[in-house]
Amino acid sequence: MTVEVDEGEFVRLTGPHRRELLVFCYSMLGSAEDAEDLVQETYLRAWRSFGGFEGRSSPRTWLYRIATNRCLTALERRERRPMPSGLGGPAEDPETPLTTDPRVVWLQPLPEGMPGDPAAVVERRAGVRLALVAAMQHLSARQRAVLILREVLAWRAAEAAEVLGMTPTAVNSALQHARARLGRAAAMEEELTEPAEAAAAPCSDATSRPSRTPTSPGW
């Protein structure tokens, strides 16, 4: 038997959450286009199952559960996205060109002109910047979801646990692991940049240091 769905009620309950779902999916996937597709799929799945929605959870939690599951599935099918500036650490040969393999899927910034300016949803909490999304590429898919729900969207552990099918204790544990992993990734990036800065230092010292004469105390 087909259950008749009230379209107006569906729009009223789910419509207000579309923008923040777009930011969430972008943060998870690193692609504005993929985020749009996942949000469309989320709403399609929600519409198809709306007749069985009994209100045991909030519409927002229900939508996030669908979107999170779709994002986790999508992430399982692909490798980590590199930044457009390159593919990791410096090469031995400085003349080596950057990869031009068209199969490489690059990390994308969230377009400022995207309808509704979805970045404004989390702007009060430092926003979703390309650097943040790039850093999260070092995390597992589930750690990424926990970090976004808890740190960016400021969900309580119990709320995130309901979406992810975890216990609040497991959510807090995953959050600690995610923070630690991001810290290690940041430390590695600093180590990669320090040699270049150190190499430039002698040149700047030579030009800025005053010349000594034979009568100077240092001779």
Short mmCIF file of the C-alpha atoms (twelve columns), coordinates in Angstrom:
data_MODEL
# 
_entry.id   MODEL 
# 
loop_
_atom_site.group_PDB 
_atom_site.id 
_atom_site.type_symbol 
_atom_site.label_atom_id 
_atom_site.label_alt_id 
_atom_site.label_comp_id 
_atom_site.label_asym_id 
_atom_site.label_seq_id 
_atom_site.Cartn_x 
_atom_site.Cartn_y 
_atom_site.Cartn_z 
_atom_site.pdbx_PDB_model_num 
ATOM 1   C CA . MET A 1   0.000  0.000  0.000   1 
ATOM 2   C CA . THR A 2   1.339  3.414  -0.965  1 
ATOM 3   C CA . VAL A 3   1.608  5.953  1.856   1 
ATOM 4   C CA . GLU A 4   0.532  9.431  0.823   1 
ATOM 5   C CA . VAL A 5   3.170  12.048 1.666   1 
ATOM 6   C CA . ASP A 6   2.338  15.636 2.566   1 
ATOM 7   C CA . GLU A 7   4.717  17.635 0.377   1 
ATOM 8   C CA . GLY A 8   4.100  20.866 2.262   1 
ATOM 9   C CA . GLU A 9   4.903  19.241 5.591   1 
ATOM 10  C CA . PHE A 10  8.054  17.693 4.146   1 
ATOM 11  C CA . VAL A 11  9.305  21.064 2.892   1 
ATOM 12  C CA . ARG A 12  8.453  22.740 6.198   1 
ATOM 13  C CA . LEU A 13  10.383 20.197 8.245   1 
ATOM 14  C CA . THR A 14  13.392 19.653 5.999   1 
ATOM 15  C CA . GLY A 15  13.842 22.869 4.021   1 
ATOM 16  C CA . PRO A 16  15.529 24.951 6.763   1 
ATOM 17  C CA . HIS A 17  18.400 22.455 7.028   1 
ATOM 18  C CA . ARG A 18  19.486 22.363 3.388   1 
ATOM 19  C CA . ARG A 19  22.201 25.032 3.608   1 
ATOM 20  C CA . GLU A 20  23.968 23.568 6.616   1 
ATOM 21  C CA . LEU A 21  23.757 20.082 5.090   1 
ATOM 22  C CA . LEU A 22  25.531 21.467 2.035   1 
ATOM 23  C CA . VAL A 23  28.360 22.798 4.210   1 
ATOM 24  C CA . PHE A 24  28.543 19.497 6.076   1 
ATOM 25  C CA . CYS A 25  28.774 17.422 2.890   1 
ATOM 26  C CA . TYR A 26  31.376 19.786 1.432   1 
ATOM 27  C CA . SER A 27  33.457 19.521 4.610   1 
ATOM 28  C CA . MET A 28  33.285 15.744 4.402   1 
ATOM 29  C CA . LEU A 29  33.984 15.396 0.682   1 
ATOM 30  C CA . GLY A 30  36.124 18.412 -0.265  1 
ATOM 31  C CA . SER A 31  34.114 18.945 -3.446  1 
ATOM 32  C CA . ALA A 32  31.345 21.486 -3.963  1 
ATOM 33  C CA . GLU A 33  29.869 19.475 -6.841  1 
ATOM 34  C CA . ASP A 34  29.874 16.223 -4.876  1 
ATOM 35  C CA . ALA A 35  28.332 18.033 -1.913  1 
ATOM 36  C CA . GLU A 36  25.484 19.298 -4.093  1 
ATOM 37  C CA . ASP A 37  24.895 15.781 -5.421  1 
ATOM 38  C CA . LEU A 38  24.921 14.247 -1.932  1 
ATOM 39  C CA . VAL A 39  22.462 16.811 -0.595  1 
ATOM 40  C CA . GLN A 40  20.142 16.108 -3.529  1 
ATOM 41  C CA . GLU A 41  20.409 12.384 -2.821  1 
ATOM 42  C CA . THR A 42  19.800 12.990 0.883   1 
ATOM 43  C CA . TYR A 43  16.570 14.844 0.184   1 
ATOM 44  C CA . LEU A 44  15.447 12.260 -2.347  1 
ATOM 45  C CA . ARG A 45  15.976 9.453  0.161   1 
ATOM 46  C CA . ALA A 46  14.278 11.505 2.867   1 
ATOM 47  C CA . TRP A 47  11.277 12.124 0.613   1 
ATOM 48  C CA . ARG A 48  10.945 8.442  -0.222  1 
ATOM 49  C CA . SER A 49  11.004 7.442  3.447   1 
ATOM 50  C CA . PHE A 50  9.088  10.423 4.836   1 
ATOM 51  C CA . GLY A 51  5.905  8.388  5.126   1 
ATOM 52  C CA . GLY A 52  7.638  6.234  7.731   1 
ATOM 53  C CA . PHE A 53  9.173  9.128  9.664   1 
ATOM 54  C CA . GLU A 54  7.625  8.921  13.132  1 
ATOM 55  C CA . GLY A 55  9.349  11.896 14.731  1 
ATOM 56  C CA . ARG A 56  11.371 9.853  17.217  1 
ATOM 57  C CA . SER A 57  14.319 12.074 16.339  1 
ATOM 58  C CA . SER A 58  14.287 15.642 15.092  1 
ATOM 59  C CA . PRO A 59  14.051 16.218 11.321  1 
ATOM 60  C CA . ARG A 60  17.543 17.728 11.480  1 
ATOM 61  C CA . THR A 61  19.047 14.636 13.118  1 
ATOM 62  C CA . TRP A 62  17.187 12.395 10.688  1 
ATOM 63  C CA . LEU A 63  18.540 14.310 7.675   1 
ATOM 64  C CA . TYR A 64  22.075 14.330 9.044   1 
ATOM 65  C CA . ARG A 65  21.927 10.587 9.582   1 
ATOM 66  C CA . ILE A 66  21.033 10.087 5.922   1 
ATOM 67  C CA . ALA A 67  23.635 12.597 4.691   1 
ATOM 68  C CA . THR A 68  26.372 11.184 6.924   1 
ATOM 69  C CA . ASN A 69  25.777 7.623  5.747   1 
ATOM 70  C CA . ARG A 70  25.906 8.742  2.119   1 
ATOM 71  C CA . CYS A 71  29.131 10.685 2.731   1 
ATOM 72  C CA . LEU A 72  30.763 7.744  4.505   1 
ATOM 73  C CA . THR A 73  29.828 5.461  1.617   1 
ATOM 74  C CA . ALA A 74  31.208 7.939  -0.923  1 
ATOM 75  C CA . LEU A 75  34.484 8.318  0.985   1 
ATOM 76  C CA . GLU A 76  34.994 4.563  1.147   1 
ATOM 77  C CA . ARG A 77  35.096 4.503  -2.654  1 
ATOM 78  C CA . ARG A 78  37.864 7.011  -3.194  1 
ATOM 79  C CA . GLU A 79  41.298 8.070  -2.030  1 
ATOM 80  C CA . ARG A 80  42.261 11.210 -0.171  1 
ATOM 81  C CA . ARG A 81  41.979 14.386 -2.245  1 
ATOM 82  C CA . PRO A 82  45.230 16.360 -2.713  1 
ATOM 83  C CA . MET A 83  45.446 20.145 -2.659  1 
ATOM 84  C CA . PRO A 84  45.544 21.882 -6.083  1 
ATOM 85  C CA . SER A 85  49.039 23.213 -5.275  1 
ATOM 86  C CA . GLY A 86  50.686 19.816 -5.443  1 
ATOM 87  C CA . LEU A 87  50.879 16.283 -4.141  1 
ATOM 88  C CA . GLY A 88  52.626 16.335 -0.788  1 
ATOM 89  C CA . GLY A 89  56.236 17.069 0.140   1 
ATOM 90  C CA . PRO A 90  59.020 18.547 -2.005  1 
ATOM 91  C CA . ALA A 91  60.511 16.418 -4.776  1 
ATOM 92  C CA . GLU A 92  64.247 15.707 -5.081  1 
ATOM 93  C CA . ASP A 93  64.318 17.398 -8.477  1 
ATOM 94  C CA . PRO A 94  62.957 20.965 -8.230  1 
ATOM 95  C CA . GLU A 95  62.273 20.938 -11.965 1 
ATOM 96  C CA . THR A 96  59.881 18.008 -11.691 1 
ATOM 97  C CA . PRO A 97  56.481 19.220 -12.971 1 
ATOM 98  C CA . LEU A 98  53.376 18.872 -10.854 1 
ATOM 99  C CA . THR A 99  51.092 16.012 -11.790 1 
ATOM 100 C CA . THR A 100 48.717 16.669 -14.656 1 
ATOM 101 C CA . ASP A 101 46.962 13.322 -14.472 1 
ATOM 102 C CA . PRO A 102 43.307 14.102 -15.276 1 
ATOM 103 C CA . ARG A 103 42.266 11.217 -13.043 1 
ATOM 104 C CA . VAL A 104 43.487 13.060 -9.945  1 
ATOM 105 C CA . VAL A 105 40.496 14.497 -8.086  1 
ATOM 106 C CA . TRP A 106 41.518 17.819 -6.545  1 
ATOM 107 C CA . LEU A 107 40.305 19.336 -3.315  1 
ATOM 108 C CA . GLN A 108 38.028 22.261 -4.143  1 
ATOM 109 C CA . PRO A 109 37.161 25.473 -2.301  1 
ATOM 110 C CA . LEU A 110 33.522 26.159 -1.560  1 
ATOM 111 C CA . PRO A 111 32.422 28.741 -4.163  1 
ATOM 112 C CA . GLU A 112 31.455 32.063 -2.616  1 
ATOM 113 C CA . GLY A 113 28.640 32.431 -5.122  1 
ATOM 114 C CA . MET A 114 26.949 29.174 -4.223  1 
ATOM 115 C CA . PRO A 115 23.199 29.784 -3.816  1 
ATOM 116 C CA . GLY A 116 22.293 30.854 -0.318  1 
ATOM 117 C CA . ASP A 117 25.943 31.382 0.704   1 
ATOM 118 C CA . PRO A 118 26.114 28.139 2.730   1 
ATOM 119 C CA . ALA A 119 29.452 29.150 4.281   1 
ATOM 120 C CA . ALA A 120 27.554 31.710 6.365   1 
ATOM 121 C CA . VAL A 121 25.963 28.856 8.311   1 
ATOM 122 C CA . VAL A 122 29.184 28.129 10.194  1 
ATOM 123 C CA . GLU A 123 30.960 31.457 9.748   1 
ATOM 124 C CA . ARG A 124 30.431 32.266 13.414  1 
ATOM 125 C CA . ARG A 125 32.535 29.225 14.286  1 
ATOM 126 C CA . ALA A 126 35.572 30.063 12.117  1 
ATOM 127 C CA . GLY A 127 33.833 28.969 8.919   1 
ATOM 128 C CA . VAL A 128 34.745 26.142 6.572   1 
ATOM 129 C CA . ARG A 129 37.937 27.148 4.836   1 
ATOM 130 C CA . LEU A 130 39.861 25.173 2.247   1 
ATOM 131 C CA . ALA A 131 42.750 24.763 4.700   1 
ATOM 132 C CA . LEU A 132 40.432 23.179 7.265   1 
ATOM 133 C CA . VAL A 133 38.952 20.797 4.728   1 
ATOM 134 C CA . ALA A 134 42.463 19.947 3.511   1 
ATOM 135 C CA . ALA A 135 43.576 19.149 7.050   1 
ATOM 136 C CA . MET A 136 40.609 16.830 7.501   1 
ATOM 137 C CA . GLN A 137 41.793 14.748 4.554   1 
ATOM 138 C CA . HIS A 138 44.228 13.186 7.053   1 
ATOM 139 C CA . LEU A 139 41.334 11.774 9.084   1 
ATOM 140 C CA . SER A 140 39.299 8.651  8.576   1 
ATOM 141 C CA . ALA A 141 35.800 9.213  7.260   1 
ATOM 142 C CA . ARG A 142 34.192 8.600  10.651  1 
ATOM 143 C CA . GLN A 143 36.707 10.802 12.483  1 
ATOM 144 C CA . ARG A 144 35.984 13.529 9.962   1 
ATOM 145 C CA . ALA A 145 32.250 13.273 10.610  1 
ATOM 146 C CA . VAL A 146 32.760 13.402 14.375  1 
ATOM 147 C CA . LEU A 147 35.038 16.432 14.127  1 
ATOM 148 C CA . ILE A 148 32.619 18.376 11.926  1 
ATOM 149 C CA . LEU A 149 29.564 17.573 14.022  1 
ATOM 150 C CA . ARG A 150 31.261 18.319 17.343  1 
ATOM 151 C CA . GLU A 151 33.701 21.125 16.516  1 
ATOM 152 C CA . VAL A 152 32.230 22.955 13.518  1 
ATOM 153 C CA . LEU A 153 28.506 22.501 14.111  1 
ATOM 154 C CA . ALA A 154 28.871 22.341 17.919  1 
ATOM 155 C CA . TRP A 155 26.635 19.296 18.358  1 
ATOM 156 C CA . ARG A 156 26.594 17.574 21.733  1 
ATOM 157 C CA . ALA A 157 28.205 14.138 21.949  1 
ATOM 158 C CA . ALA A 158 24.796 12.496 22.376  1 
ATOM 159 C CA . GLU A 159 23.458 14.184 19.227  1 
ATOM 160 C CA . ALA A 160 26.472 13.148 17.149  1 
ATOM 161 C CA . ALA A 161 26.220 9.627  18.548  1 
ATOM 162 C CA . GLU A 162 22.609 9.353  17.395  1 
ATOM 163 C CA . VAL A 163 23.570 10.383 13.860  1 
ATOM 164 C CA . LEU A 164 26.592 8.079  13.651  1 
ATOM 165 C CA . GLY A 165 25.133 5.075  15.450  1 
ATOM 166 C CA . MET A 166 27.795 5.305  18.166  1 
ATOM 167 C CA . THR A 167 27.797 5.825  21.917  1 
ATOM 168 C CA . PRO A 168 28.632 9.284  23.307  1 
ATOM 169 C CA . THR A 169 31.780 7.784  24.831  1 
ATOM 170 C CA . ALA A 170 32.869 6.456  21.439  1 
ATOM 171 C CA . VAL A 171 32.171 9.849  19.861  1 
ATOM 172 C CA . ASN A 172 34.350 11.629 22.426  1 
ATOM 173 C CA . SER A 173 37.108 9.072  21.919  1 
ATOM 174 C CA . ALA A 174 36.971 9.529  18.132  1 
ATOM 175 C CA . LEU A 175 37.097 13.295 18.608  1 
ATOM 176 C CA . GLN A 176 40.263 13.035 20.711  1 
ATOM 177 C CA . HIS A 177 41.892 10.787 18.106  1 
ATOM 178 C CA . ALA A 178 40.893 13.222 15.344  1 
ATOM 179 C CA . ARG A 179 42.406 16.171 17.199  1 
ATOM 180 C CA . ALA A 180 45.628 14.262 17.818  1 
ATOM 181 C CA . ARG A 181 45.892 13.199 14.192  1 
ATOM 182 C CA . LEU A 182 45.351 16.753 12.980  1 
ATOM 183 C CA . GLY A 183 48.063 17.904 15.375  1 
ATOM 184 C CA . ARG A 184 50.532 15.381 13.960  1 
ATOM 185 C CA . ALA A 185 49.650 16.389 10.403  1 
ATOM 186 C CA . ALA A 186 50.210 20.065 11.236  1 
ATOM 187 C CA . ALA A 187 53.588 19.253 12.795  1 
ATOM 188 C CA . MET A 188 54.670 17.365 9.668   1 
ATOM 189 C CA . GLU A 189 53.725 20.314 7.462   1 
ATOM 190 C CA . GLU A 190 55.773 22.662 9.646   1 
ATOM 191 C CA . GLU A 191 58.791 20.364 9.319   1 
ATOM 192 C CA . LEU A 192 58.482 20.497 5.531   1 
ATOM 193 C CA . THR A 193 58.478 24.300 5.463   1 
ATOM 194 C CA . GLU A 194 61.275 24.857 7.990   1 
ATOM 195 C CA . PRO A 195 64.200 23.799 5.697   1 
ATOM 196 C CA . ALA A 196 63.174 26.363 3.088   1 
ATOM 197 C CA . GLU A 197 62.929 29.081 5.719   1 
ATOM 198 C CA . ALA A 198 66.287 28.114 7.178   1 
ATOM 199 C CA . ALA A 199 67.939 28.216 3.749   1 
ATOM 200 C CA . ALA A 200 66.662 31.727 3.168   1 
ATOM 201 C CA . ALA A 201 67.868 32.984 6.554   1 
ATOM 202 C CA . PRO A 202 71.650 33.254 5.774   1 
ATOM 203 C CA . CYS A 203 70.935 35.397 2.729   1 
ATOM 204 C CA . SER A 204 68.815 37.805 4.708   1 
ATOM 205 C CA . ASP A 205 71.410 37.904 7.502   1 
ATOM 206 C CA . ALA A 206 74.175 38.700 5.051   1 
ATOM 207 C CA . THR A 207 72.294 41.633 3.606   1 
ATOM 208 C CA . SER A 208 71.042 43.021 6.902   1 
ATOM 209 C CA . ARG A 209 74.180 42.502 9.073   1 
ATOM 210 C CA . PRO A 210 76.499 45.563 9.214   1 
ATOM 211 C CA . SER A 211 79.962 44.985 7.738   1 
ATOM 212 C CA . ARG A 212 82.879 44.725 10.135  1 
ATOM 213 C CA . THR A 213 86.114 46.651 9.868   1 
ATOM 214 C CA . PRO A 214 89.596 45.388 10.927  1 
ATOM 215 C CA . THR A 215 89.300 47.513 14.077  1 
ATOM 216 C CA . SER A 216 85.998 45.935 15.209  1 
ATOM 217 C CA . PRO A 217 86.154 43.962 18.511  1 
ATOM 218 C CA . GLY A 218 84.979 40.823 16.785  1 
ATOM 219 C CA . TRP A 219 88.152 40.461 14.704  1 
# 
